[in-house]
Amino acid sequence: FWSPRCELVRVDGADGSDGRQEPNLRLIRAGLLLTTAQLCVLADAGNAYVMDIASVQAVEEARSRPSALVTIASTSGHIWQIHVRDEPGEFVAHLRR
């Protein structure tokens, strides 16, 4: 499965009004490649992240629109959330194999 129309939720540190670091959420356009064993997120020309497909924790299909939200816990302890817009039913079917 390949989809160039995905979004990755990225959490960055940002300075708060009182000078403390606060989380800042951003949506980043990404490509998503799913193989039988791995999930590859292509964030931009210089960054690709490869994760074991077994690390997928949850997949939610949106009822009112054609999309799916995927939550992944990587082995390094990061939590990833990816919004899949292209063919979410096909994507979910591939994940459940």
N, C-alpha and C positions, 0 to 999 in steps of 0.2 A: 504494500500500500504506500502510495506517495501522495502528499498534499502540500502544495506551496502556499496554501491559504490558511495558515494557523496563526495563533497568537500565544506567546509565552508570557506568563506573569512573572515579572522580575521585581525583586525587592532590593532596593538600594538604600544606603544610609543618606539621610539629608539633614542639614542643620535645622533644628527647631527654633521657635521664637525665643526660647530661653537658653540657646547655645548647646543643647544636648542633641546627640544623634537620634533621629527618629526614622522609622521605616518609611520609605517612599515607594509606592507601587507603580509600576509602569507596564503597559502592554507593548510587547515587541513583536513585530511580524516575524514569522519563522516558517521554515519548511519542516515537514515531518515525514520520515521514512520508517516504515515498519517492516521488519523481516520476521522470520519465524522465531528468532531468538533475541533480537535487539530492537530498541527504539532509538532512532537517531534524530536529534533536533538540530536543525541548521539555523542558527540564530542570525548569522550574517556571513559575509565572505570569509571572515577569519575565524569564526567560532562554530564548532560542531560538538555536540554532547551526545555520547553513546551510553545507553543504559540497558541493563538486562530487562527483558520483558517481564520477568517474574517480579520486578520491583513495582509494577503497576498496582496501586492499592484500590483505586476506584475509577469507574467510568460512569458518567451520568449523561444520558441523552436528554436534550431539551425537548419538551413536549410541544411548545408553541412555535418552534423554529428549527430548521435543519442544522443542528450543531450538537457537539458533545464536549464535555469537560472531563479531562483526564487528570488524575492526581497520582503522582509518582513519588516514592521515597527512594532516593539513591543510596548506594552503599556508603557514601561519604556523609550521610546525614542530612542532605538537603531535601526539601520538599519542592517539587515542581508541579505547576498547574499549566496545562496546555488546553487551549480552546481550539477545537477542530471544526472548521466550517464546511470543507468539501467532503461529501459522501460520508457523514458520520455513521450511518447504519453499516456501511461496508467496513469502516474502520473498526467499529465495535465488534462486528462479526469476526474480523481477523484477530482481535485481541482475545476473544473467547475460544479460539481453536485450541 
